[in-house]
Amino acid sequence: MGNRANKEQFDVIVIGGGATGAGTARDCAMRGLRVLLLERFDYTNGATSRNHGLLHSGARYAVNDHESAAECIKENMILRRIASHCVEGTSGLFISLPEDDINYQTTFINSCRKAGIEAEAIDPKEALLLEPSANPSLIGAVRVPDGSVDPFRLTIANILDARMHGATTLTYHEVIEFIKEQDRVVGVCVLDHKTKEKKNFYAPVTVNAGGIWGHHIAELAGVRVNMFPAKGALLIFGHRVNNVVLNRCRKPADADILVPGDTICVIGTTSSHIPYDEIDHMHVTPDEVKILLEEGEKLAPSLATTRILRAYAGVRPLVAADDDPSGRSISRGIVLLDHEKRDGLDGFVTITGGKLMTYRLMAEWATDLVCKKLSIDKICRTADVELPGSRGAVDVKDKKEAVTISMVRKAEEGRHGELASRIANNNKFDDSLVCECESVTVGEVDYAFNELDADTLVALRRRTRLGMGTCQGELCACRAAGLLGKAHQCSGRAKADLVTFLNERWKGMYPIAWGECLRESQFSAWVYDNVCDLGSTDKK
């Protein structure tokens, strides 16, 4: 204990750089704690980046899970206030089709209202005026306050605010061992994946916010959390078919949510139990694609002729009951475990379960417990204090009147809020586009490199949406790699990273590689193999 350097000593260590971990780091830092956040790869690497981006009203859970529904609508309204640059209040429709039981609509509306969710039955003709893409054969519709949320922006905003309040946040630092003194966790040993060095950090409390990976983290600490991996597959379409979130008004099932977000829309999701050892290697199957397409077209028939950009899958961090290792008794709510009371291991806490929608509430619960253990009496303020990017009017330096510039500025403001003023626009080079699909400039790329911890092309995609549009990186990846090579003064590293980025894009395109998608992927392969000379680099 006596030889610990000050820089290694914290009040709390948070493991996991998803929304919950970032939110917990922010809450702890806002309450005056010395915080260390550790993420084994990049922020939003797990389930946070692998969902449909729905700003839940809670309506989906109202009939079967009153508590979750009530939590969702409260957090929905909080996020609209504190994270306005991450949220789009599209509204939502729960539609009944001829094969659905129209009587379920009454049960649904009553359940919503009991949970505090505004739900209004509207005439099918009015519903089609509100959302023309909806199936014209619908026989009923209920309007609810759904919306969309960008999980990447939301998480980074929490990271930025945590750092503004003094937190230390480290990516590519994986916890490989817990440091114990008798029955107390007093620190962690981590592997720095970049330098391959091992480092020790110390704190009287460590929070396991690793989502589905929390199962493994708990095992390292010598305790057990019975995670039950539930895989969900989703499809991204090439443009916004709908501007209002569309849901099926029935008991939750596969492919019954169509969410618009930014320039695209997402249909999801499926649900299937998978072995725990597969959670790092998600693959979307042909059967899952078929289900998503067949059911999605029932919500919005035009999906049948809309280009599919990619498929992806995430794993829900469901938790089985302690006395039910089979997983038959599943909690879909928030699970907070004090391992001192549960397992006799002091200084260790697990926060898991829940949903992206309730990340802030999960962080509040975890931080309340941390403060209790540290005998600190500070209240939570995260529901009232806006996140960076959502704090007042946007102050963009460039006042040029050119239409193209103003459109670019609007895109930057949408992604970064008032922080867009930090994006350089001093000359034509700064203003030149790297990604036309998403209007990402050189200035924004440099901002992500310098201030948002984006040190790879994949991380850059998560910070700016570069490569998320129609071309899926076909044109912008090479330009971005050039800027990455310049930033790191290493063209070889940038070339290798370009291969990694393109292979990651291909993983999402492979399950839907037919027609236009297959032709474009083959063209991209030809361009990069022959023009950019990536054929000599191993792509396997």
C-alpha positions, -999 to 999 in steps of 0.1 A, spaced: 0 0 0 27 25 10 46 24 -24 16 34 -46 21 65 -67 -6 92 -64 -15 88 -100 -24 52 -94 -47 59 -65 -84 67 -70 -117 67 -51 -134 44 -76 -125 24 -106 -152 18 -132 -147 -11 -156 -165 -7 -190 -166 21 -216 -202 16 -227 -231 40 -218 -235 26 -183 -198 28 -175 -195 63 -190 -226 74 -171 -212 60 -138 -179 77 -143 -197 110 -150 -219 107 -119 -191 97 -96 -169 126 -109 -197 151 -106 -200 140 -69 -163 149 -64 -148 114 -65 -114 106 -81 -125 84 -109 -107 60 -132 -126 45 -162 -111 14 -179 -122 1 -213 -105 -29 -229 -110 -17 -264 -128 15 -276 -157 33 -261 -191 18 -272 -175 -14 -283 -202 -36 -269 -240 -36 -267 -241 2 -266 -232 3 -303 -253 -27 -313 -289 -17 -307 -316 0 -328 -311 35 -312 -346 37 -300 -355 64 -275 -380 42 -257 -411 57 -244 -415 25 -224 -446 16 -243 -431 -17 -256 -428 -29 -220 -460 -14 -206 -482 -46 -207 -457 -71 -193 -432 -50 -173 -447 -20 -156 -416 -11 -137 -394 -10 -168 -420 10 -187 -422 36 -159 -384 39 -158 -381 43 -196 -406 72 -199 -389 91 -170 -355 86 -186 -369 95 -220 -379 129 -207 -346 134 -189 -326 126 -220 -346 150 -241 -335 177 -216 -299 168 -209 -288 152 -243 -307 172 -269 -279 168 -295 -281 130 -291 -319 128 -294 -345 132 -321 -381 133 -309 -397 116 -339 -428 104 -320 -439 68 -325 -468 47 -338 -478 13 -326 -498 -1 -355 -522 -31 -356 -523 -51 -388 -552 -74 -400 -535 -105 -385 -531 -87 -351 -557 -88 -323 -573 -53 -323 -585 -58 -288 -549 -58 -276 -549 -21 -284 -571 -13 -254 -550 -33 -230 -519 -16 -245 -532 20 -240 -544 13 -205 -511 -2 -195 -492 28 -210 -513 53 -191 -508 34 -158 -470 37 -164 -472 74 -170 -468 71 -208 -490 93 -230 -507 70 -255 -535 80 -278 -555 59 -303 -557 77 -337 -576 70 -368 -557 47 -393 -560 74 -420 -545 100 -397 -517 76 -389 -509 72 -426 -508 110 -430 -484 111 -400 -463 83 -415 -469 75 -451 -445 46 -451 -466 26 -427 -485 -4 -440 -517 10 -456 -537 -21 -445 -533 -11 -408 -565 -14 -388 -554 6 -357 -527 30 -345 -516 44 -311 -493 74 -309 -466 74 -282 -436 96 -274 -409 74 -289 -379 88 -306 -343 80 -316 -310 84 -298 -274 82 -310 -256 59 -285 -222 69 -298 -227 106 -292 -245 99 -259 -216 79 -245 -188 102 -257 -207 132 -242 -207 114 -208 -170 106 -212 -163 143 -220 -182 155 -190 -166 129 -167 -132 142 -178 -143 178 -173 -150 169 -137 -116 153 -133 -120 117 -142 -93 97 -159 -105 76 -188 -84 50 -205 -91 29 -236 -74 -3 -246 -67 -11 -209 -81 -45 -200 -85 -57 -165 -68 -91 -162 -66 -95 -124 -80 -80 -92 -58 -70 -64 -72 -82 -30 -64 -78 6 -81 -106 25 -118 -103 15 -116 -69 -1 -109 -57 -36 -84 -28 -34 -73 -25 -70 -69 -40 -105 -41 -51 -127 -46 -41 -163 -30 -49 -196 -23 -20 -219 -30 -34 -253 -10 -8 -271 22 -10 -251 17 -46 -238 26 -33 -204 9 -44 -172 -2 -16 -147 -17 -16 -113 -44 9 -102 -59 12 -67 -93 22 -53 -114 12 -23 -144 5 -46 -144 -10 -81 -176 -10 -102 -182 -37 -128 -201 -21 -156 -190 -45 -184 -224 -54 -196 -225 -90 -209 -187 -92 -203 -195 -85 -166 -198 -123 -162 -161 -127 -170 -151 -96 -149 -169 -110 -119 -152 -144 -123 -118 -126 -122 -129 -112 -89 -138 -146 -76 -176 -142 -77 -203 -152 -101 -229 -132 -120 -252 -155 -140 -253 -137 -173 -277 -151 -199 -265 -139 -234 -294 -131 -257 -284 -122 -292 -303 -97 -313 -298 -91 -350 -307 -59 -369 -306 -45 -404 -297 -10 -416 -314 4 -447 -298 30 -470 -321 59 -463 -349 70 -439 -379 51 -451 -399 64 -421 -396 96 -400 -418 83 -371 -408 52 -351 -430 22 -362 -439 -6 -338 -463 -35 -340 -491 -33 -314 -488 -68 -301 -468 -87 -276 -431 -81 -283 -417 -103 -311 -390 -105 -337 -385 -75 -361 -414 -53 -348 -395 -20 -345 -384 3 -373 -364 32 -361 -353 63 -382 -319 78 -372 -297 103 -390 -296 93 -427 -308 57 -423 -334 35 -406 -329 3 -386 -352 -28 -383 -349 -50 -353 -346 -72 -335 -344 -109 -331 -338 -127 -298 -319 -160 -293 -299 -175 -266 -262 -181 -275 -233 -197 -256 -212 -172 -236 -180 -180 -256 -196 -166 -287 -203 -131 -275 -171 -117 -290 -178 -132 -324 -213 -122 -335 -225 -133 -369 -259 -126 -385 -274 -157 -400 -295 -160 -433 -325 -171 -412 -322 -139 -391 -320 -117 -422 -351 -135 -437 -371 -129 -405 -361 -92 -403 -370 -86 -439 -403 -105 -439 -415 -89 -407 -401 -55 -415 -420 -53 -448 -452 -58 -428 -445 -25 -410 -433 -6 -440 -439 -23 -474 -413 -1 -492 -385 -19 -473 -389 -46 -499 -373 -24 -525 -350 -4 -502 -313 -11 -503 -299 -28 -472 -266 -14 -461 -255 -39 -435 -265 -64 -408 -252 -65 -373 -259 -81 -339 -255 -73 -303 -259 -93 -270 -284 -81 -243 -269 -83 -208 -297 -103 -193 -292 -117 -158 -306 -151 -146 -317 -154 -110 -290 -167 -86 -310 -198 -78 -317 -205 -115 -285 -211 -135 -306 -225 -163 -316 -189 -172 -353 -197 -172 -360 -169 -147 -347 -138 -165 -346 -102 -152 -348 -76 -179 -346 -48 -154 -317 -31 -137 -295 -54 -115 -273 -38 -89 -252 -63 -69 -233 -53 -37 -208 -82 -36 -200 -75 1 -235 -84 11 -240 -110 -16 -206 -128 -16 -186 -115 13 -163 -96 -11 -160 -59 -1 -150 -31 -24 -167 -47 -55 -200 -37 -71 -218 -49 -103 -243 -29 -123 -259 -47 -152 -291 -56 -169 -312 -26 -179 -313 -10 -213 -295 19 -231 -326 40 -222 -319 35 -185 -281 39 -185 -283 72 -165 -306 56 -138 -283 26 -136 -253 49 -131 -272 68 -104 -279 36 -85 -243 24 -88 -229 58 -77 -253 60 -48 -239 27 -36 -203 38 -41 -209 70 -21 -225 49 7 -195 27 9 -172 58 9 -194 76 35 -198 105 10 -231 125 12 -235 140 -23 -267 139 -43 -270 129 -80 -273 159 -104 -270 140 -137 -308 143 -144 -306 181 -143 -272 191 -158 -269 191 -196 -242 170 -213 -215 187 -234 -230 193 -268 -264 202 -253 -255 233 -234 -270 263 -250 -269 278 -285 -244 266 -311 -216 291 -317 -200 282 -351 -171 304 -361 -176 302 -398 -204 325 -410 -200 318 -447 -232 318 -467 -223 291 -492 -251 265 -492 -226 236 -491 -208 250 -461 -240 257 -442 -252 221 -448 -219 208 -435 -221 231 -404 -256 219 -398 -244 183 -398 -215 191 -374 -238 209 -351 -262 179 -351 -234 156 -341 -215 178 -316 -239 206 -305 -222 237 -292 -189 218 -293 -190 222 -331 -173 255 -325 -141 236 -317 -140 222 -352 -114 240 -373 -127 258 -404 -99 282 -410 -93 273 -447 -106 253 -476 -87 223 -465 -104 222 -431 -138 225 -449 -131 199 -475 -152 168 -472 -138 134 -462 -171 116 -462 -198 130 -485 -226 107 -473 -224 121 -437 -208 155 -445 -177 149 -424 -149 174 -430 -112 173 -425 -117 197 -396 -141 173 -379 -118 144 -384 -89 163 -368 -112 173 -339 -120 136 -333 -83 127 -334 -73 155 -311 -102 157 -286 -123 126 -288 -97 98 -284 -103 85 -320 -70 68 -329 -83 43 -354 -107 45 -384 -133 24 -365 -131 48 -336 -134 77 -360 -166 61 -375 -181 60 -340 -172 97 -333 -183 112 -366 -204 87 -386 -177 85 -413 -183 54 -434 -218 49 -419 -236 62 -450 -245 48 -483 -210 40 -495 -200 22 -463 -165 37 -464 -159 29 -501 -148 65 -509 -140 81 -475 -120 53 -459 -89 60 -480 -91 97 -474 -95 92 -437 -66 68 -436 -44 95 -452 -53 118 -423 -47 91 -398 -13 85 -412 -5 122 -410 -18 124 -374 4 94 -363 32 101 -388 31 65 -398 17 55 -432 22 18 -426 0 18 -395 -26 38 -414 -26 12 -442 -30 -17 -418 -58 2 -400 -75 8 -434 -76 -30 -440 -91 -35 -405 -117 -9 -412 -127 -23 -446 -129 -59 -432 -151 -47 -404 -174 -31 -429 -174 -63 -449 -185 -84 -419 -217 -63 -418 -222 -66 -456 -216 -103 -459 -250 -115 -446 -268 -93 -471 -244 -96 -500 -266 -98 -530 -277 -74 -558 -264 -39 -554 -246 -47 -521 -226 -75 -537 -217 -55 -568 -206 -25 -547 -185 -47 -523 -168 -63 -553 -161 -29 -568 -147 -17 -535 -124 -47 -532 -112 -41 -568 -105 -4 -560 -85 -11 -528 -67 -41 -541 -56 -26 -574 -56 12 -569 -46 14 -533 -24 -17 -534 -39 -34 -504 -38 -68 -521 -4 -73 -506 -18 -69 -471 -34 -99 -454 -72 -94 -453 -80 -126 -435 
